């Protein structure tokens, strides 16, 4: 028996008959679907649920597909998107792809082609994640400096000024990488959790604190202070680069 979970596809389409037809074809192809006739419905759904891909009509009753995708990306949601539209204008296709859309299909389309395009995007999305250690860090990332030590994502190691090298866990690496990528800015606990664990992860602040303690203890063992990595009480953290120099 195949226990592989079926990919869930959001169908963001205001044409109810077409949305139902697409949902039927996805079911036949071994996929699940969630129909949303408005942009606001898509946003509400994704706040509490995971989806593998969005079939996104460029024109929705309450907003454009372009605006919806922009809002999703701004909120940190990286769900792959295939745009659907009745317009064949080249400029719209270019805009869709430049915004980060994964594909663009013009109506009317054949369902075998649609299913093939969806499967191709899902395969690419899985390949991109193959090297991910956390949501924001990958084993292909280059080494970087953090508080006077060198962090090597490719080996999950930190090299300290005393010449010692220590292995670090995935979540510690994700936290350090996020701080290093956002210097001199206050970062909320929620934002840090969503970035490292994922937007739908059920992770408590106490769990985050435990990983922060591990990082501090790691540096302390090598006589390095983490004065640059400060807690902003009631909010989150800040990595003040000037204090690490």
LINWO-V997762 format. One record per backbone hydrogen bond with DSSP energy under -0.5 kcal/mol. CO is the residue of the C=O (numbers start at 0). NH is the residue of the N-H. E is the energy in kcal/mol with one decimal. If there is no record, write none. Layout:
co = {CO	CO}
nh = {NH	NH}
e = {E	E}
//
This chain:
co = {0	6	6	7	7	8	9	9	10	10	11	13	14	15	16	17	18	19	20	21	22	23	24	25	26	31	33	35	36	37	38	39	40	41	42	43	44	44	51	52	53	53	54	54	55	57	57	59	62	63	64	65	66	67	68	69	70	71	72	75	79	80	80	80	81	82	83	84	88	88	89	90	91	92	93	94	95	96	102	104	109	110	111	112	113	114	115	116	117	118	119	120	121	122	123	124	125	126	127	128	130	136	136	137	143	145	148	148	149	149	150	150	151	151	151	155	156	157	157	158	159	163	165	168	169	170	171	172	173	174	175	176	177	178	181	184	186	187	188	189	190	191	192	192	193	195	197	200	203	204	205	206	207	208	209	210	211	212	213	214	215	216	218	218	219	225	227	227	229	230	231	231	234	235	236	237	237	238	238	239	239	240	240	241}
nh = {2	8	31	51	52	33	11	54	12	35	56	15	18	19	20	21	22	23	24	25	26	27	28	30	29	8	10	12	60	41	42	43	44	45	46	47	47	48	79	9	55	81	11	56	83	59	64	62	59	67	68	69	70	71	72	73	74	76	75	77	53	82	101	102	55	104	57	106	91	92	93	94	95	96	97	98	100	99	82	84	113	114	115	116	117	118	119	120	121	122	123	124	125	126	127	128	129	129	130	131	138	132	133	140	150	148	145	150	151	158	143	152	154	155	156	167	151	159	165	149	162	159	157	172	173	174	175	176	177	178	179	180	181	181	184	238	236	191	192	193	194	195	196	197	197	134	200	202	207	208	209	210	211	212	213	214	215	216	217	218	219	220	221	223	222	228	229	239	237	232	234	235	188	231	186	229	239	183	240	242	243	243	244	244}
e = {-0.7	-0.6	-2.8	-2.4	-1.2	-2.1	-0.8	-3.4	-1.2	-2.7	-2.6	-1.0	-2.6	-2.1	-2.1	-2.7	-2.4	-2.1	-2.2	-2.5	-2.0	-2.0	-1.6	-2.8	-1.6	-2.3	-2.7	-1.2	-0.7	-1.5	-2.2	-2.2	-2.4	-2.4	-1.0	-0.6	-1.2	-1.1	-0.6	-2.7	-0.8	-2.9	-2.9	-0.6	-2.7	-0.6	-2.9	-0.5	-1.8	-2.1	-2.5	-2.1	-2.4	-2.4	-2.5	-2.3	-1.5	-2.6	-1.3	-0.6	-2.3	-0.5	-2.7	-1.1	-2.7	-3.0	-2.4	-3.5	-0.6	-1.5	-2.5	-2.2	-2.5	-2.2	-2.8	-2.0	-2.3	-1.1	-2.4	-1.7	-2.1	-2.8	-2.1	-2.6	-2.5	-2.5	-2.0	-2.3	-2.5	-2.2	-2.1	-2.6	-2.0	-2.1	-2.3	-1.2	-0.6	-1.0	-0.5	-1.7	-2.7	-3.3	-1.7	-1.7	-3.5	-0.8	-2.8	-0.6	-0.5	-3.0	-2.2	-0.6	-1.0	-1.0	-1.8	-2.1	-3.4	-0.5	-2.4	-2.6	-2.3	-2.8	-2.6	-2.0	-2.5	-2.4	-2.6	-3.0	-2.0	-2.2	-2.7	-1.8	-0.8	-0.9	-0.9	-0.5	-2.5	-2.2	-2.5	-2.6	-2.2	-2.1	-2.8	-0.9	-0.7	-1.8	-1.5	-1.2	-1.7	-2.6	-1.6	-1.3	-2.1	-2.4	-1.6	-1.9	-2.3	-2.6	-2.1	-2.0	-2.3	-1.8	-1.2	-2.3	-1.9	-1.1	-1.0	-3.2	-2.1	-0.8	-2.5	-2.1	-1.9	-2.8	-3.5	-2.4	-0.7	-3.6	-1.0	-1.1	-0.5	-1.5	-0.6	-0.8}
//
